[in-house]
Every structure is written in structure tokens, then in C-alpha cells.
């Protein structure tokens, strides 16, 4: 079994007001990830996700597309230290 990891993603483009956070939460829960998704004042969405590396990779692939109404222009990602999160929240 792989060790749990944490990654932070910043998604740019048309990603607010298009169910991006709700879709991210749905995907993350299906993949067994914990963390959160939140809108930022600059129009991006920030996602913190924790879990197995393969699940994080799958979430990253989904974030590059997003839900049907989104237009993702860029996804920046960095590894980070784990936080205490239960479930996956849309903030």
C-alpha cells in the first residue's frame, strides 16, 4: 500500500459559478480523498486533497477538465504537508 500524500491545486479559467467545487467534491469522495475546494478572490479555485498517490493523480486529471460548464486554462500543483481533514468540504 502506498503512503498517503497531500497536494494543493490552483485551477484557473472559467471555474467559478460552474459547479466546479461541487464536482470536485464528488470526484474526491469517489476516489477516497479528503480535503477541500474553495473559491479564491482572484477567480481561481484552490483544492487541497489528501490520499493515495493514484487517487490524487486521477483527481488531477479530472481537474484539468472540470465539469461540463467549466473552461480550465491552467492547473498548478504542489506537494504539501498533510492537514487534518475529515471528508471533503466545499468551502
Protein Blocks (a to p, Z undefined) as FASTA:
>chain_A
ZZddddddddedjfehplmmmmmmmmmmmnopacdddddfkopacdddeddfklmmmmmm
mmmnopmkbccfbdcdddddddddehjddZZ
